[in-house]
Amino acid sequence: MNVREAVIIAAHSMRTARLRTLLTAMGIVLGVAAVIVLVGLGGGMRSGFNDKFGALSTSIVVSKTNQAQQGGNSVKSLTESDITALTRPGAAPHIAAVTPLRNGAALISVGDKDFKASVAGATSTYLRVRNRSIMAGSMFTDQDNQDRARVVVLGTKVVQYLFNGDVVAALNSNVRIGRLTMRVVGVLAPGGDDLDGVGVMPLDSSRALFAGGQNLNGIGVLATDVNSVPAATQEVNQILDAQHGITDPGQRDYNTTAMVAQLDQINKFVDLLLLFTVSVAGVALFVGALGIANIMLVTVTERTSEIGIRKAIGARSGAIMKQFLVESMAVSGVGGVGGVVLGIVLVLAGRQLVPRIQPDLGLPELSVTGIAVAFGVSLVIGLLAGSYPARRASRLHPIDALRY
């Protein structure tokens, strides 16, 4: 028996028991579709995360330690002179930008409305280092900082509460921040719940709001590229060690944290989550394989007489085995095709629905590799699930089969 004849017989058998074939194939359909959809969601989640936070992979955050270690140097605050040292020409070739951070909580008021916000004093490099952008208006300039201009850029959550979300009304209006009257020159693009309730003003202007003179809460540093992060971190440490009179790195009064390490950890978690979800889909495929194996055993039992007749007229065991293997793979192949179609439809539908439900999640992606692997696994399942029933059929003795 050649493959063509085996396929014809398999097609006839599937047509004869259409409902049973359909129900058996549905297990493979759902399993394959689940793999494609979950791989698409995982890929979209990873891409969305990288698009949103990938730029932070070159960021380095410098913060003051809570306390000096025993026997170490006395704690020195981060100051604006540290910024001057870090931005000195030629001092740190692997550093692309530096922004000072002077943070504190303050009430931002308009009329009788008050919003308790996180207020930051920074320079014009704030947007670049913090991976933020302006939705409306503009960022204050270095000249505004030098002039100690009373201007501020607000987060969307602040605008939503104080101006009912009216960005046009917010621009160029005056707000009170503590005891200072500031003019709104820009509105930050949404960056997430923890990033939208902020107000950013020029660093020199913030001195009038926060006590502490030139003291800073932290320093944001941007490396020239991802590969330069270690070198940029080393340059930051060398410069600040000299600024703070530190000779023992273990006794530093500041911490440097490269965001790329944290992002790598989050990406590993995302990959682990994707592996787990695909494994769950794999369970569905396994259940489908059990269904095929069960149905093929039933089929062998029902067609015992047929097998006996074919063997009696000269059919070899290999031909009988080939017949049932082809039939098993045909059922799983039909299920695999149906699963691929269903999976693609669901992913395309998800690309339309996900932005409306969760815009930050990232668009589901169609993975050609995922589709090919899922379909290939469905065929392998058909081969494995049909192996034992086919072998059992091929080993039947013709006389015993005819007596059945």
C-alpha positions in Angstrom: 0.0 0.0 0.0 1.4 3.4 -1.0 0.8 6.6 0.9 -1.8 7.8 -1.6 -4.0 4.8 -1.0 -3.5 5.1 2.8 -4.7 8.8 2.6 -7.8 7.8 0.5 -8.7 5.1 3.1 -8.1 7.5 5.9 -10.3 10.2 4.3 -13.1 7.6 3.7 -12.9 6.6 7.4 -13.0 10.2 8.6 -16.1 10.9 6.4 -17.8 7.8 7.7 -17.4 9.0 11.3 -17.6 12.7 10.8 -18.9 13.7 14.3 -16.3 11.5 16.0 -13.5 12.9 13.9 -14.6 16.5 14.5 -14.8 16.0 18.3 -11.4 14.3 18.3 -9.8 17.0 16.2 -11.3 19.8 18.4 -8.8 18.9 21.2 -5.9 19.6 18.8 -7.7 22.7 17.4 -7.9 24.2 20.9 -4.4 23.2 21.9 -2.8 24.6 18.8 -4.9 27.8 18.9 -3.9 28.2 22.6 -0.2 27.9 21.8 -0.4 30.5 19.0 -2.5 33.0 21.1 -0.4 32.7 24.2 2.9 33.0 22.2 1.4 36.1 20.5 0.3 37.7 23.8 3.7 36.9 25.3 5.6 38.4 22.4 3.3 41.5 22.5 3.9 41.9 26.2 7.6 41.7 25.8 7.6 44.1 22.9 5.4 46.5 24.8 7.6 46.4 27.8 10.8 47.0 25.7 9.1 49.9 23.9 8.0 51.5 27.1 11.1 50.9 29.3 13.8 49.9 26.8 15.3 53.4 26.8 15.8 53.1 30.6 18.4 50.3 29.9 21.0 53.1 29.6 19.9 54.8 32.7 22.0 54.9 36.0 20.5 56.3 39.2 22.7 57.7 41.9 21.1 58.0 45.4 22.4 58.8 48.8 22.8 56.0 51.3 20.6 56.0 54.4 23.6 55.9 56.8 27.3 55.6 56.8 28.8 52.2 57.5 30.6 51.7 60.8 34.1 53.0 60.5 33.4 54.5 57.2 33.3 58.1 55.8 30.8 60.5 57.1 27.7 60.8 55.0 27.8 63.6 52.4 24.8 64.7 50.5 24.7 64.7 46.7 25.0 68.3 45.6 24.9 70.4 42.5 28.7 70.5 42.6 28.6 66.7 41.8 26.6 67.5 38.7 29.3 70.0 37.7 32.0 67.4 38.1 30.0 64.7 36.1 29.4 67.1 33.2 32.9 68.5 33.1 34.1 68.2 29.4 36.2 65.0 28.9 35.6 63.8 32.5 33.2 61.0 31.5 33.2 60.1 27.8 30.7 57.3 28.3 28.1 59.6 29.9 25.6 61.1 27.5 23.5 63.2 29.9 23.1 64.0 33.5 20.1 65.4 35.4 19.9 66.5 39.0 16.9 65.4 41.0 15.5 67.4 43.9 12.3 65.8 44.9 9.6 66.4 47.5 5.9 66.4 48.1 3.9 69.6 47.8 0.4 70.8 47.2 -0.4 72.1 43.7 -3.5 74.3 43.9 -5.8 76.0 41.4 -8.7 77.9 42.9 -10.2 75.7 45.7 -8.7 72.5 44.3 -5.6 71.0 45.8 -3.5 68.0 44.5 -0.7 66.5 46.6 2.0 65.8 44.0 5.6 64.7 43.8 7.4 67.9 42.8 10.9 67.6 41.2 13.5 70.2 40.6 15.5 69.3 37.5 17.2 70.6 34.3 16.1 70.4 30.7 17.8 66.9 30.4 15.1 65.5 32.7 13.0 64.2 29.8 16.0 62.4 28.1 17.3 60.8 31.3 13.9 59.8 32.7 12.6 58.6 29.3 9.6 61.0 29.3 8.1 63.2 26.6 6.0 66.3 26.4 2.3 65.9 25.3 1.5 69.6 25.0 3.5 72.8 25.4 7.2 72.5 25.9 9.9 71.7 28.5 11.5 74.6 30.3 15.0 75.5 29.0 18.5 75.9 30.5 17.9 79.6 30.4 14.7 79.2 32.5 16.8 77.4 35.0 19.5 80.1 35.1 16.8 82.8 35.4 15.1 80.8 38.2 11.9 81.2 36.1 8.7 80.3 37.9 7.5 77.7 35.4 6.4 74.1 35.8 5.6 71.0 33.7 2.7 68.9 35.0 1.8 65.3 34.8 -1.5 64.2 33.3 -3.0 63.1 36.6 -2.4 66.6 38.0 -4.0 68.1 34.9 -6.9 65.7 35.1 -7.7 66.7 38.7 -7.0 70.4 38.7 -8.2 71.2 35.2 -10.7 68.3 34.5 -8.3 66.9 32.0 -8.4 70.1 29.8 -4.8 70.4 28.6 -5.5 73.7 26.7 -6.9 75.3 29.9 -3.8 74.1 31.9 -1.2 75.6 29.5 -0.1 79.1 30.5 -2.3 79.1 33.5 -0.9 79.8 37.0 -0.8 77.3 39.8 0.3 77.5 43.4 3.0 75.1 44.5 3.5 75.6 48.2 3.9 79.3 48.5 5.1 79.8 45.0 3.1 80.9 42.0 4.2 79.0 38.8 3.1 79.2 35.2 2.3 75.9 33.4 4.4 75.6 30.3 4.0 71.9 29.4 2.1 68.7 30.1 4.0 65.4 30.3 2.8 62.5 28.2 1.3 59.6 30.3 3.9 57.4 31.8 2.0 55.2 34.2 0.2 55.8 37.5 3.3 56.4 39.5 4.7 58.8 37.0 1.8 61.0 36.2 1.2 62.8 39.5 4.2 64.9 39.2 5.2 68.5 38.7 8.7 69.3 37.3 10.3 72.8 37.7 13.7 74.2 37.0 16.3 73.1 39.6 17.3 76.6 40.7 13.7 77.6 41.0 13.1 74.6 43.3 15.5 76.1 45.9 12.8 78.5 46.9 10.4 75.6 47.6 12.7 73.0 49.2 15.2 73.6 52.0 18.7 72.3 51.7 20.5 74.8 49.4 22.4 72.8 46.8 21.6 69.4 48.2 20.0 66.8 45.9 17.9 63.7 46.4 19.5 61.9 43.5 21.2 62.1 40.2 20.1 60.6 36.9 22.8 59.6 34.5 22.3 58.4 30.9 25.1 56.2 29.3 25.9 56.7 25.6 24.5 53.1 24.9 23.7 49.9 26.6 27.2 48.5 26.1 28.7 51.6 27.8 26.6 51.2 31.0 29.5 49.4 32.9 32.0 52.0 31.8 29.7 54.9 32.6 29.0 53.4 36.1 32.7 53.2 36.7 33.2 56.8 35.6 30.4 58.0 37.9 31.9 56.1 40.9 35.4 57.5 40.2 34.2 61.1 39.9 31.9 60.9 43.0 34.6 59.1 45.0 36.9 62.1 44.4 34.1 64.6 45.1 33.2 62.9 48.4 36.8 62.0 49.5 36.1 58.3 49.5 39.1 55.9 49.4 37.3 52.6 50.2 34.6 51.7 47.7 32.9 49.7 50.5 32.3 52.8 52.5 30.6 55.0 49.8 27.9 57.3 51.0 26.0 56.9 47.7 24.7 54.1 45.6 24.8 53.7 41.8 22.1 51.5 40.3 22.1 50.6 36.6 18.6 50.1 35.4 19.7 47.6 32.8 20.2 44.9 35.5 16.6 45.4 36.8 15.2 45.4 33.3 17.1 42.1 32.6 15.5 40.6 35.7 12.0 41.7 34.6 12.6 40.3 31.1 13.6 37.0 32.6 10.4 37.0 34.6 8.4 37.8 31.4 10.1 34.9 29.6 9.4 32.6 32.5 5.7 33.7 32.5 5.6 33.0 28.7 7.1 29.6 29.2 4.5 28.8 31.9 1.6 29.9 29.8 2.8 28.0 26.7 3.3 24.9 28.9 -0.4 25.2 29.9 -1.3 25.2 26.2 1.0 22.2 25.9 -1.2 20.4 28.4 -4.2 21.0 26.1 -2.3 19.5 23.2 -1.5 16.5 25.4 -5.1 16.0 26.3 -5.9 16.1 22.5 -3.2 13.4 22.0 -5.0 11.2 24.5 -8.2 11.7 22.7 -6.7 10.7 19.4 -5.0 7.6 21.0 -8.4 6.6 22.5 -10.3 7.0 19.3 -7.7 5.1 17.3 -7.9 2.2 19.7 -11.7 2.2 19.3 -11.3 2.4 15.6 -8.9 -0.6 15.6 -11.5 -2.6 17.6 -14.4 -1.7 15.3 -12.4 -2.6 12.2 -10.9 -5.9 13.4 -12.8 -7.9 10.8 -11.7 -5.5 8.1 -8.1 -6.0 9.2 -8.5 -9.8 9.2 -9.9 -9.7 5.6 -7.1 -7.5 4.4 -4.5 -9.7 6.0 -6.2 -12.9 4.6 -5.9 -11.5 1.0 -2.2 -10.7 1.5 -1.9 -7.3 3.1 1.3 -7.0 5.1 1.6 -5.8 8.7 3.5 -2.7 7.5 0.6 -1.7 5.3 -1.9 -2.1 8.1 0.3 -0.1 10.4 0.8 2.6 7.7 -3.0 2.8 7.2 -3.8 3.6 10.8 -0.7 5.9 11.3 -1.8 8.0 8.3 -5.4 8.1 9.6 -4.2 9.3 13.0 -1.9 11.9 11.5 -4.8 13.0 9.2 -7.0 13.7 12.2 -4.3 15.6 14.0 -3.3 17.4 10.8 -6.9 18.6 10.3 -7.0 19.7 13.9 -3.7 21.5 13.5 -4.9 23.4 10.4 -8.1 24.4 12.2 -6.0 25.4 15.3 -3.7 27.6 13.1 -6.7 29.3 11.5 -8.4 29.9 14.8 -5.2 31.0 16.5 -4.5 33.6 13.8 -8.0 34.9 13.9 -7.8 35.3 17.7 -4.5 37.1 17.5 -5.7 39.5 14.9 -8.8 40.1 17.0 -6.6 40.7 20.0 -4.6 43.3 18.1 -7.9 45.3 17.8 -9.2 44.7 21.4 -6.0 44.8 23.5 -5.3 48.6 22.9 -8.8 49.4 24.1 -8.7 47.2 27.2 -5.0 47.6 28.2 -3.0 50.0 26.0 0.2 49.4 27.9 0.2 45.7 27.4 1.6 45.7 23.8 -0.1 44.4 20.6 -0.2 40.6 20.3 2.2 39.4 17.7 1.8 36.7 15.1 4.9 34.4 15.4 5.7 32.4 12.3 7.9 30.2 14.4 5.2 29.7 17.0 2.7 28.7 14.2 5.1 26.3 12.6 6.0 24.7 15.9 2.4 24.3 17.0 1.4 22.7 13.7 4.5 20.5 13.6 3.7 19.4 17.2 0.1 18.5 16.2 1.5 16.2 13.4 4.0 14.6 15.9 1.1 14.1 18.3 -0.8 12.3 15.6 2.2 10.1 14.9 2.8 9.2 18.5 -0.8 8.9 19.5 -1.5 6.5 16.6 1.7 4.4 17.0 0.3 2.0 19.6 -3.1 1.5 18.0 -1.5 1.0 14.6 1.1 -1.4 16.0 -1.7 -3.3 17.7 -3.7 -3.5 14.5 -0.7 -4.7 12.5 0.0 -7.6 15.0 -3.5 -9.0 14.8 -3.5 -12.6 13.5 -5.8 -12.9 10.4 -7.7 -15.9 11.8 -8.3 -14.2 15.2 -9.4 -11.0 13.4 -11.8 -12.9 11.2 -13.4 -14.6 14.2 -14.1 -11.2 15.9 
